[in-house]
Amino acid sequence: MGILEGKVIVLAGVGGIGDDLARYYFNEGAKLVFGDIEGEHAENLGKEIDPGGSRAVGTYLDGSQEASIQAMIESALSRHGRIDGFHCNFAFVPDGLRPEGLDIPMEMFDSSVRVNLRGYFLCSRLAVPAMIETGGGAMLYTSSSAATTASGTRFAYSMCKAGVQALMRNVACRYGPRGIRANAIAPGIIAHYKFRQGTEKFIEAAVQDTLMKTRPGNPNDIAATGAFLLSDQAGFISGQTIAVDGGQTHRP
Ligand SMILES: NC(=O)c1ccc[n+]([C@@H]2O[C@H](COP(=O)([O-])OP(=O)(O)OC[C@H]3O[C@@H](n4cnc5c(N)ncnc54)[C@H](O)[C@@H]3O)[C@@H](O)[C@H]2O)c1
């Protein structure tokens, strides 16, 4: 028996880490509906994971659009009758490799906030009532070590990831008495198939920032933590941000 056996999980955002979240949650027994703005990629991943489509399906999702999130939630409810867990994982990082600080173009700042913070808020606003309606469940958010460290760049991204942790705590506090747990994962550098050639030095520097200094994170490090936090094994864990970063952000 997997730790997510019989649970209905909605995963918003696949990709480098998210593809393996989907595979891992499925292998732990979950019934899955997942989406990404790269709709064709999500659909193909669904066919790869569950060719019959009875237990996993991938679809188009724009996580910044209320109607699109609602459609994914309704798809999960009509297929499986309830939702037990909702993982917000998507990210749009226009300032990712840019050198700017406060001089970031404001359109870039706004588009980052619209997806990475407002989008996570919208997902919560729609998913939490749906889970309460069907007996409660777990919200999970992918934050980042960027929320609690400083690089002098990626202002928008790191502000959004810090905001996601505030969102998570407020969801946990307000809706805990109605059966909702909420937690966040803060990954450090997680190397995956989308990392381009030429990023080796960046990854090596990140490895040196960990306490073990042996390897960067991989998507399964996040998936194992996510599956645990979405499962009943984490039934007394709420309002927490779990760092999965090799100790990069260790603190008392
Ligand atoms: N890889 C890392 O080192 C790392 C470190 C810390 C945090 N994270 C976080 O982990 C999560 C996954 O990141 P990743 O490394 O897999 O990146 P990724 O770019 O591979 O995945 C993000 C996915 O979000 C999708 N997306 C973008 N805008 C969207 C929208 N409006 N609606 C729906 N989907 C949208 C993209 O198409 C992509 O598939 C993100 O939240 C990211 O911020 C990653």
The ligand as an SDF file (V2000), in Angstrom:
LIG
                    3D

 44 48  0  0  0  0  0  0  0  0999 V2000
   14.4470   23.6310   -9.5100 N   0  0  0  0  0  0  0  0  0  0  0  0
   14.8560   24.3150   -8.4350 C   0  0  0  0  0  0  0  0  0  0  0  0
   16.0610   24.4010   -8.1530 O   0  0  0  0  0  0  0  0  0  0  0  0
   13.8470   24.9770   -7.5160 C   0  0  0  0  0  0  0  0  0  0  0  0
   14.3330   25.5360   -6.3280 C   0  0  0  0  0  0  0  0  0  0  0  0
   13.4290   26.1340   -5.4530 C   0  0  0  0  0  0  0  0  0  0  0  0
   12.0770   26.1580   -5.7660 C   0  0  0  0  0  0  0  0  0  0  0  0
   11.6450   25.6110   -6.9200 N   0  0  0  0  0  0  0  0  0  0  0  0
   10.1870   25.6480   -7.1890 C   0  0  0  0  0  0  0  0  0  0  0  0
    9.7710   24.3460   -7.5670 O   0  0  0  0  0  0  0  0  0  0  0  0
    8.6340   24.4550   -8.4360 C   0  0  0  0  0  0  0  0  0  0  0  0
    8.9060   23.6890   -9.6920 C   0  0  0  0  0  0  0  0  0  0  0  0
   10.0300   24.2800  -10.3440 O   0  0  0  0  0  0  0  0  0  0  0  0
   10.8490   23.5470  -11.4980 P   0  0  0  0  0  0  0  0  0  0  0  0
   12.2810   23.6900  -11.1910 O   0  0  0  0  0  0  0  0  0  0  0  0
   10.2920   22.2190  -11.7440 O   0  0  0  0  0  0  0  0  0  0  0  0
   10.5580   24.5520  -12.7100 O   0  0  0  0  0  0  0  0  0  0  0  0
    9.8200   24.2680  -14.0910 P   0  0  0  0  0  0  0  0  0  0  0  0
    9.8900   25.5280  -14.8670 O   0  0  0  0  0  0  0  0  0  0  0  0
   10.3550   23.0340  -14.7120 O   0  0  0  0  0  0  0  0  0  0  0  0
    8.3220   23.9830  -13.6370 O   0  0  0  0  0  0  0  0  0  0  0  0
    7.3840   24.9910  -13.4290 C   0  0  0  0  0  0  0  0  0  0  0  0
    6.1680   24.6450  -14.2610 C   0  0  0  0  0  0  0  0  0  0  0  0
    5.1890   25.6860  -14.0680 O   0  0  0  0  0  0  0  0  0  0  0  0
    4.5360   25.8380  -15.3060 C   0  0  0  0  0  0  0  0  0  0  0  0
    3.8250   27.1190  -15.3530 N   0  0  0  0  0  0  0  0  0  0  0  0
    4.3290   28.3590  -15.5390 C   0  0  0  0  0  0  0  0  0  0  0  0
    3.3520   29.2590  -15.5250 N   0  0  0  0  0  0  0  0  0  0  0  0
    2.2090   28.5820  -15.3090 C   0  0  0  0  0  0  0  0  0  0  0  0
    0.8480   28.9610  -15.1920 C   0  0  0  0  0  0  0  0  0  0  0  0
    0.4580   30.2440  -15.3010 N   0  0  0  0  0  0  0  0  0  0  0  0
   -0.0710   28.0050  -14.9740 N   0  0  0  0  0  0  0  0  0  0  0  0
    0.2890   26.7090  -14.8880 C   0  0  0  0  0  0  0  0  0  0  0  0
    1.5470   26.2790  -15.0200 N   0  0  0  0  0  0  0  0  0  0  0  0
    2.4930   27.2200  -15.2120 C   0  0  0  0  0  0  0  0  0  0  0  0
    5.6290   25.7140  -16.3480 C   0  0  0  0  0  0  0  0  0  0  0  0
    5.1110   25.4240  -17.6340 O   0  0  0  0  0  0  0  0  0  0  0  0
    6.4590   24.5800  -15.7590 C   0  0  0  0  0  0  0  0  0  0  0  0
    6.0780   23.3250  -16.2780 O   0  0  0  0  0  0  0  0  0  0  0  0
    8.4290   25.9420   -8.6790 C   0  0  0  0  0  0  0  0  0  0  0  0
    7.4380   26.4300   -7.7970 O   0  0  0  0  0  0  0  0  0  0  0  0
    9.7850   26.5340   -8.3340 C   0  0  0  0  0  0  0  0  0  0  0  0
    9.6980   27.8840   -7.9610 O   0  0  0  0  0  0  0  0  0  0  0  0
   12.4950   25.0230   -7.8160 C   0  0  0  0  0  0  0  0  0  0  0  0
  1  2  1  0
  2  3  2  0
  2  4  1  0
  4  5  1  0
  4 44  2  0
  5  6  2  0
  6  7  1  0
  7  8  2  0
  8  9  1  0
  8 44  1  0
  9 10  1  0
  9 42  1  0
 10 11  1  0
 11 12  1  0
 11 40  1  0
 12 13  1  0
 13 14  1  0
 14 15  2  0
 14 16  1  0
 14 17  1  0
 17 18  1  0
 18 19  2  0
 18 20  1  0
 18 21  1  0
 21 22  1  0
 22 23  1  0
 23 24  1  0
 23 38  1  0
 24 25  1  0
 25 26  1  0
 25 36  1  0
 26 27  1  0
 26 35  1  0
 27 28  2  0
 28 29  1  0
 29 30  1  0
 29 35  2  0
 30 31  1  0
 30 32  2  0
 32 33  1  0
 33 34  2  0
 34 35  1  0
 36 37  1  0
 36 38  1  0
 38 39  1  0
 40 41  1  0
 40 42  1  0
 42 43  1  0
M  CHG  2   8   1  16  -1
M  END
$$$$
